[in-house]
Amino acid sequence: MNSTFARKLITFGLLVLALGPSSSASAQFPGNTTVKNLSGFGQPLDAIQAAAAVGTNDDMQTFADGQLEFISVDSIPELGPLFNSRSCGACHFQPSVGGGGEFINEVRVRNNTRPGPVHIFATDNVLRAGPQRQGSATIFPFGLESTPIGCQITSPKCTRSACQKREAKETTFRVHLPICDPTSASFAHGKNCTGERQSTPLYGFGLVEAVADQAFADLAATQPAGIRGTVKTVVELGATRVARFGWKDDHATLRGFAGDAYLNEVGVTSPDHPTEVSDCALGRKKFGVTLDAADDPEDATDSDGRADIDRFADFMRALAPPPALQQSASAQAGHTLFENIGCAGCHVESITTAADPSSVVPPTTGGVPISATLNTMLAAQTFHPFSDFLLHDMGSLGDGITSGVAGPRMMRTAPLWGLRAKSVLLHDGRAANVAEAIGLHDGQGAAARSAFQALSASDQESVLDFLDTI
């Protein structure tokens, strides 16, 4: 799969211009009369841009290579046999490549004993109609691809393929299952249910990865007992690490995050995850096309020491945080109110990276460490994510899914930087705007929610003005 990688390279300057928003980028979201300033989302770290401007291009080229691989589209037989999308960029695109999504791309089932999400698509439900001709020419020798990419297992009208029938049985997924309410009587009695999730924005994740594990433990220790977060550790890439990525804090490193997503969302095996999630299409053919071949890992490490999952990590690691905007008097007042009503207890404004990020950031699958220049760029940097990246009991706002110590009510504090670029909010898009999202806070977030709702209308607007600038 990586054999074509060299042929896909284009200059990093063109790539950034093509895929990052322009200096005048803005967006009009449905139901919102305010035009959002989205300038600068999706750009590489300022230090990388500065180095490139004076001719030091290695880190910029690594970012560009990773960015291009991030949007590349996988095809049968590497794709699947079970998958949710064909490309990383298909789920991380709002308002630029590397952002979040605006739709649900993943479903989890409470009673699923197999780790991971329900896979919405299957390769044995993609091709249709057989070879196609026009005149004397064969146009599509292997049939047509379904639009969208196959029958969705979540659709009530889906005629499921053999792979999808097995998927439904193994995951206990049924189209009539309701959304989990972990505070309900039905949940307490063990009723099955689902949790839906949209993809998270990836901006600034290199800084988040570069934070020392102890910093999260120290942060939790400073929080009041009523809202104290839980530090989750995972065994990842051969070491016990503090998790910080994903809705339930399932990953500690960007390589681990990328490898799991490539397997579960796209269905591509890698050196870190060499085993398919299913053998349901192994050796099967349709219209002469092999649906799944015994070629694992499909994403192999190339001679440069990188597999595709490493290039995904390269791209995420070099993404700049969302740019902050100049604050009006109202937004400045809102900043103070945000702190006074308790929001900053979990949505922590400032965190500092390790003095030597290479002690935290793992090498590539081929053993290549983070570059010395990028290591310096990420070292001892104070950044402003407005998150503690810890787990909190969110009561009825929990997704009902258990993942290690992350129980059904527990969710990672979502970073608020770049909030203005999201058209739907919370893990399953249940909130259409920020005020609605605040109103849905529960559990350890209930006190701050009530304090916000007790503010005057003008003070609430000041808080919202502030959140639109970070």
N, C-alpha and C positions, 0 to 999 in steps of 0.2 A: 504493500500500500504506500510505503514511503518512497518507492523507486521513482515516482513522478514528482517528488517534492522539489528537486532542484529546478525542474522545468517550470514550476509555478512561481518562482521568485520574481518580484518586481521591485523597483527601487522603493526604499522606505519612504522617501518624500512623497511620491505619488500615492502610496498606500495610506499614509496618515491623512492626506487630503481627501482621498476617496471615501474613507470609512469613518473618519472623525467628523463631528459637526463643524460647520464653518464658524467664523467669528461672529456672524449675525444670526446664528441658529436660534430658533424659537419654536414654540409649539402651542397650538390651541387645543386643549383637552375638552372632550364632551362635557357639557354642563358647567364649564368654568369660563367665565368671561375674561379672566386675566391671562394675558399672553406671558408664557414662562420663558425666562432667559436661560437657554440650555447651551450657551457658548462654552466650549472647552471640554465637554464630556467626551471621554474616550481617547484622550490624548495620552502620550507617555509621560512619565515623571518629568517635572521641570528640569531636573539635573541631567536627564538623558537628552532632552532637547537642547540644553545649553552646551553639553559636550559635543553633540552633533553639529552645532553651529560653528564650532571651532575645529571641526574635522575629525573628532574622535567618534567614530560611527559604529563601533562594535556592538554596544548595547542597544543602539537604535535599530541595527540590522536584526539583532536577536528578537527584539520586540516586533519588528515588521514580519519576520519569518513566522513567529508564533501567531500573530494576528491573522495572517493569510491562512495558516493551517486551521485556525479557530473557525473560519467561515467555510472551509472546504466541505463538500457534500459527499458522504459515503454512499456506496452503492452495493447491491448484491454482488458477490456473496459475503463481502466483509460485513456489511450492514446486517444487524440482527443475529439470529432469527427473530428475536423479540426486541422491540425498540419503542422509544417515545418520539424520537426526532432523528433526522439524518445529519445534523450538524450542530455544533455548539452554538454557533451564531444564530441559529433558528430560534433558540430560547432566550438568548442573552442579546437583546437588540435595542432596548428602549432606554434612552433616546439615541444610542449609538451602539456599535459593536462593543460588547463587554458590559452592557447594562442589564437590566432585569427584563421581564417579559410583561405582557399585558393579557395573558391568558393562562389557564391552568394547564400545566404540562406534565403533572405527575399526580397520581392517586395512590394513597396508601390504605391498606385494609387492616382493621384492628386485629382480626383473628388470623391474619396471614402469619404462619410460622416460618415461612421462608423469607430471609432478609431482603429488603429492597421494595421498590414500588411495583404496582401492577403495570405491565407493559401494554401500551394501548394499541400498538401496531404489530404485525407479524409479516415476515417476508412471503409466507405462503398465501397471503391475501393481497398482494401488491400487483402482480402482473395479470392482465386480462386480455381477452380477445384473440390472442395468438398473433402470428406474423402478419404484418400489414404491408400492402402494396399500393402504389399509385402509378398507373400506366405500366411501364415495363420495369420500374424501379421498386426494389424492396426498401421500404422506408423504416419500418420498425421490425427487424427480423425476429425479435424475441417477445413481441407483444407490446402492449401499452401499459404504462404505469397508471394505477388508479389515482384519482384526484378526489380528496386528498390521498395521502400515500397509503391507501388500503382502508378497509372497513375498520372503524374504531370500536374496540371492545366495549367502550363506555356507551356506545349508541344503542338505544333499545331496539333499533331496526337492523342491527348488524347481524348478518349471517356469518357466524364465526368459522374461521379456518380450523384445521386440526390443531395447529399451534395455539390458537386462541382458546379453544375448548380446554386444552390442557392447562393453559395459564389461568383460566377462570377457576378450574377445579383446585389447582395447587395454591392459589392465593385466597380462595373463598370469596372472590369478587362476584357481586351480583349488581345489576344495574339499578335495582330498587333500594339498595342500601342507603340509609340517610347519612348526613354529616354527623360526626361524633359530637356529643355534648358531654364532656367528662364529668360534669356536675349533675347529670340527670339520673333519675331512678333506673331507666332502662340501661344506661351504661353500667351502673352499679350491679345490675343483675346479669351482666356479661353479654348483652346484646351486641351483635356485630354492627359495624359502622365504618365509614370512610373518613379520611382526612385528605383534603385537596391542597395542592401547593403550586405556587407560581415560582419561577426562577428568581434568584436573588441577584441584585447588581454586584458586579465584581470590582468596581472602582476602588482603588487604594488597597487592594487585598495584599499586595506585596509588603506594605507597611504592617498590616495586621499579622501576617505570617512571621515577620521579623521581630515581634514582641516576645521577650523571654517568658517561659512558662511561669516562673515565679511571680512575674508582674501581675498575672491574673489572680493568683492566690492572694497577693498583697492587696489588690484592689477589693476583692471580696471581703477581706478582713476589715476594711475601713467602712463598709456599708452598714447602716443600721440593721439590727436583727430582723425587723419586719419586712425589709426588702432585700435582704442579703442574697446574692446570687450563688449558684452552685457551680463549682469548677468541675468540668467533666474531662476525664482523661481517657485516651484511647491508645491501643497498641497499633501503631502505624509505621510501616517501613522499618520494622524491627526494633522500635523503641517506644517507650511509654511517653506520650506527649499530651499537652493540654489542648483539647479541641477548641476550635473557634469558628469553623465554617459550617454552613448548613443550618436549616431551621431548627434542628435539634442538636447542634454542635456535634456532628458526626465525624468531622475531619480536623486534623491539626495542621496539615501542610497542603500546599497547592498541588503538589504532585499526587498526593493521596486523594484530594478532592477531584482532580482531573481524571485519575484512573478509575475511580468509582463511577463517575458520571459517564465516561466513555463506555464502560461495560453496561451500566443499567439504563442509560438514556439512549445510547446509540447502538448498543449491542456489540461493541468491538472489544475483543480481548487484547491484552497488552502484557508486557513483562511482569507487571505488578498484579494483574488479574488474568491469568492465562486460561481460565476455564469458562466456557460459555454458561450463560444462565439456563440454557435449555438445549437439548439435542433433538428437538422436535422436527427440525428440517434437515438434519445432517444427511448428506448424500442425496437428497431429493432434488428432482429437476422439474421445471415447468417451462414448456415451450423451448426446451433445450438449454435453459439457464439453470446452473447449479445454485440452489437457494442457500446452502451452507456447506462449506468445505472444511475438511479436517486440517486446517492450516493455522491452528492456534500456537502462539499468539499472532493475531492478524496484524497488530501494530507492533512491529519489531523495532529494536534499537538499531539505528543506522551507524555508519562508520564514524560519525561525528559524536557518538555517545548519547544521541537523543532519539527517543521515540516520539510519536505524535503527542502523547500525554505530557512529555517534557516541554514540547513547544507550546502546548496550551498553558502550562504553568509559567513558562517564560513570558507569555503575553500578559497573563493576569498579574504576575509579579511586578511588571513594569508599568501597569496602568496607574495613572495619576488619580488622586482623590477627586471627587467632584469639586469644581471651583466654587469658592464662597463668593457671595455678592456683597457689595457695599450696603450697609444697613441704614435705613431711614431712622428717624427719631422713634417712630412706632416700633420698628424691629428691635432697636436697642432696648426699649422698655420691655418688649416681649422677651428678650434674653433674660432680663432680671426676673421677670415673672416666671419664666420657665424653670429657673432655679428655685425660686421661692415656693412654688407649689409642689415641688418634689420630683419633677420629671427627670432632673439631672442625677437623681440617685441611681437610676439604672442606665439612663441614656447619658453616660459619662462623656464629658466634652473632650478631654485630652488624655492621651496615652503616649508613652515614649517607647521607641523600639530599643532593642538590645544594642550594646556597644559594638558587638561583633555578630551581626546577623548570620554569618556562616556557621555559627555554633547552633543555630536553630533551624536554618533552611537546609533540607537534605540535598545531596547531589542528584544528578539525573540518573535514569535507569542504567546508563553506561558509566556512571561514576564521575561525571563532570561536575565540579563544584560551581557555585554561584561565582560570577566574575568578580575580581578584586575591585573593579570600579563600581559595579552595582552594589557590592557589599558596603563600600564606603558611602554611596548615596543613601542607602537605607539605614545606616548606623546612627544611633542616638538621635533619631528624628522624633519630635513631638508632633503628633497629628491629631485631628479633631473629628472622630467618627460619630460622636454622640451615641456610644454604645459601650457596654462593659464586656460584651461577647460572652456573657455568662448565662446560665439557665435560670429562669424564674418561673415560679408557679403563677400561671396566668388565669387560673380558674376556668370559666366557661370559654375563654379565648384559646385554651389549649386545643391541639388538633386530635386528641384522643389516641395518639400512637405512642407506644413505648419503644425507646431506643436506648438500651443500656440504662444508665441512671436517669436519663431524660424520660420521666414518666409522662402519662397522658395529658397532664395539665401543664407540663413544662415546655417552654419555648426559649430559644436564644433571643436576647435583646436585639432587635433589628437596628442596625445603624441608621441614623436619620440624615447623614450627609447626603445631599443629592435628592432629598425627598421631593423636591419640586418637579423632578423628571418622571415621577410615577403617576400613571393615570388611574390605577386601582391599588389599594393598600391592604396590608396584613397578608398572612401567609396564603390565604385562599381567595384574596381579592374581594372580601365581603364588604369592604369600606370603599365608598366612591370618593371620599375626600378626607382631609386630615382631621377635621372636627369629628367626623363620624368614626374614624379609627380610634381617636382618643376616647370617645364615648363607649366603645366596645371593650376597653381595657377592664380587666377583672383581676381577682386574686391579689398578687403583690402590686399590681398596677391600679387597684381600685381607689386608693387614697388620692393619688395624683389625678386620676380621672375626676373624682368628685371635687377636688380643689379647682380644677380647670372649669368645670361646669358651674361652680359657685362664683366665678369671676363675672364682672360686668361684660356686656357685649363688646364694648370698646377694648377692654383688656384681653378678652379672648382673641379679638382680631389682631392685637399686638403680638400675641404668642404665635399666631398663624403667620403673621408677617415675618417674624423672626425665623420660623421654620422654613420659610420660602427662600431664605438667604444662605443656608448652610449647605 
